[in-house]
Amino acid sequence: SGFLLYVPDNKNIEIPLRIVSVFTQDNSLSISKNIIIIGKNSSVTLGEEEYSNTGRQTLINTVTGMHLKAGAELRIGNIHSLGDSVIRIINRDTLLEKDAKIFCSSGFFGGEKTLSYSDYMLKGDGSSADSFDIVFGNSAQNFSISLNMFHKGMNTRGRAISKGVFCGKSSGLLRGIVNIGK
């Protein structure tokens, strides 16, 4: 399963798009491959929401590839509100061409274990990436949030902010790498 979001060149989508996923089946496996391509000088806002209330072990795995062409802009927000028996794995790879911009915010709430990996490749000159993550853990939840920015183009800008609040026996690891190429 998964989705393809393609915005042609020179198109600005004014109305925010919303994708809602609800996982209700116990002892299940969900694997999704998502592709987002934003054309030259185009823009869109996307909201992704995930909810579950399963009582037994569930694995949700999503791989998302994003390609922002020259001058493109993507504003994306993610909310993950999951049941206590859900294991969540998220892999996001983003390629930004010249003057492309992404603004990504994620909220992680619930789930037994959450593993999130986000890579931003700022390939084009003047490209920028802003990423904001917030994590709330309680009981015995475990979170591992990894965010990496690779600056390959000239005059690129990246900003990553991750914050977490953990109580009870919950734990979290928030980490990242910034690589500035020659």
N, C-alpha and C positions, 0 to 999 in steps of 0.2 A: 504494500500500500504506500501511500504518500501523495504528494502533489507537485505540480509544475506551475510556477508563477512566472510568466513571461510578459514584460512590459516593453513594447516596441520603442524604437528611437523617438525622441522628442514628444513623449506622452507624459503628462502629469496626471496621475490618478488622484483626484481631489477627495473622494470618499474613502475613508480607511477600510481596508479589508480585514475580515475577522475569520479565523479558523478555530473551531472548538472541537476538541476530542474528549470523549467521555469513555472511560474504560470501566466496564461493569462485570466482566467475566472472570471468575476465580480460576487459578491455575492456568493462566493463559500466557501467550507470547505474542507481542506485537512488534513487528519490524517495519520501519518506514524509511523510504528514500525520498527526500524532498530536493527539488531543484528550483532555485530562484535566479532569474536572469533579468537584470534591469538594463534597458538599452541606453544608448548615448543621450545625455541631457534629459533623462526621464526621472520621475520620482514616484514613490508610493509609500504608504504607511500600512504596516501589517501587524495585526495582533494575533498571537497564538495562545490559546488557553488549553490546559490539560487538567482533567479532573478524574478521580477514581475513588471508589469506596469499596474496593474488593476486600474480602476477608482472608483470602489465601494468597500464597505466593504468586506474583505476577511480574513479568519482565517486559519492559517497554524500551525498545532501542530505536533511536532515530539518527539518521545521517542526513545532514543538510549541506548542500553545496550552493554557495552564492557567488555570482559573478556580476559585479557592477562595472559597466562600461564607462567610458570617458564622460565625466560630468554628471553621472547618475547619482541619485540620492535614495537611500533606503532607511526608513525609520521602522524599527521592529521591536516589539515588546512581547515577552514570554512570561506566562504565569503557569507554574507547575504546582498544583494543589492535589497531592496524592495520598492514598490510603497507606496505613502503617505497614502493609505487607508488599509494597511495590518496590522493585528495583528498577531504577531509571538510568539509562545510559544515553548521553547526548553527544554527538560529534558534529561540529560546525566548522566548515572551511570557507573562508571568504577571500575572494580575489578582487582587489580594487585597482582599476585603471586610472589614468590621468584625471585629477580633480574629482574623483568619485568620493562619496561620503556615506558612511554608515553610522547610525545611532542605534545601539542595541541595549535594551534593558531587560533583565531577567529577574524574576522572583521565584525562589525555590521554597516551597512550603510542604512539609510532609514527605512521606515515602520512607521505606526502611533504609535504603541506600541510594544515593544519587551520585553519579559520575558524569561530569560535564567537561567537555574539551572544546575550546574555541580557538581557532587559528585565524589570524587576519594577515593577509599578504598585501602590504601596501606597495604594489609594484609600480603604479603610475606616479609621475611627479605631481606633487600637490594633493595627493589623496589623503584622506583622514578617516580614523576610526575612533569612535567613542563607545565604551562598553561599561555598563553599570550592572553589578550583580548584588542582590540582597538575599540572604539565606536565614531562615528561622528554623532552628532544630529544637525538638524536645524529646522526652523519653529516651530511647536508645537509637535515634536516627543518626545516620552517618552521611556526610557530604564531602565530596572531593571536587573542587571547582578549579579548573586550569584554563588560563587565558594567555595566549601567546601572540605577540605582534612582531612581524618581520618587516622592517623598513628597507625596501629595495630601491624605491624611487627617490628623487631629490625633493626636499622641502615637504616631506610627509609629516603627519601629526597623528599621534596615537595617545589615547587617554583611557586608562582602565582603573575602575574603582570597584572593589569588592568588600562588602561588609557582612558580618554574620553575628547572630545572637544564638547562643546555645545554652540550654538548661538541661537539668537532669543528667542522664548519661549520654546525651547526644555529643557528637564531635564533628569538627569540620576542618578541612584543609583547603585553604585558599592560596593559590600560587600562580605564578606567571613568569614569562620570559619576554624581554624586549631585545630584539636583535636588530642592530643598525648596520646595514650593508655598506660596502665601500662605494 
